[in-house]
Amino acid sequence: QGIDKHNIITKKQAEEEAFKKWIKKDSLRNLKYRRVLSQLEQSYSIASQTGDLLFAL
């Protein structure tokens, strides 16, 4: 409830989108952070699957 009430997820998604755009604007940053972005996506996927399993119990 608190998370939804304060739009934390929406704010976090906006921050991450801005971060991705910032990275893509510079080729050196892209090389440096490209791996981080893919690791974040993998982590979110795992967390989503784990969360789904936990709620199924």
C-alpha positions in Angstrom: 0.0 0.0 0.0 2.7 2.5 0.9 4.6 1.7 -2.2 1.6 2.3 -4.4 0.5 5.4 -2.4 3.8 7.2 -3.0 4.2 6.0 -6.6 7.6 4.6 -5.7 7.6 2.0 -8.5 6.7 4.6 -11.2 9.3 7.0 -9.9 12.0 4.3 -9.9 11.1 3.3 -13.4 11.4 6.9 -14.5 14.8 7.2 -12.9 16.0 4.1 -14.5 14.8 5.2 -17.9 16.6 8.5 -17.5 19.8 6.6 -16.5 19.5 4.4 -19.6 19.1 7.5 -21.9 22.1 9.1 -20.2 24.2 6.0 -20.8 23.2 5.8 -24.5 24.1 9.4 -25.2 27.8 8.7 -24.8 29.7 5.8 -26.4 32.2 5.5 -23.6 29.4 5.4 -21.0 27.6 2.8 -23.1 30.7 0.6 -23.1 31.1 1.1 -19.4 27.5 0.6 -18.2 26.1 -1.7 -20.9 26.7 -4.8 -18.8 25.1 -3.2 -15.7 21.9 -2.6 -17.7 21.6 -6.2 -18.8 22.4 -7.4 -15.2 19.6 -5.2 -13.9 17.1 -6.7 -16.4 18.2 -10.2 -15.4 17.8 -9.3 -11.7 14.3 -7.9 -12.3 13.3 -11.0 -14.2 14.5 -13.3 -11.4 12.8 -11.2 -8.8 9.6 -11.2 -10.7 9.6 -15.0 -11.1 10.6 -15.5 -7.4 7.8 -13.1 -6.3 5.3 -15.0 -8.4 6.3 -18.2 -6.8 6.1 -16.7 -3.3 2.6 -15.4 -3.9 1.5 -18.8 -5.2 2.3 -20.4 -1.9 
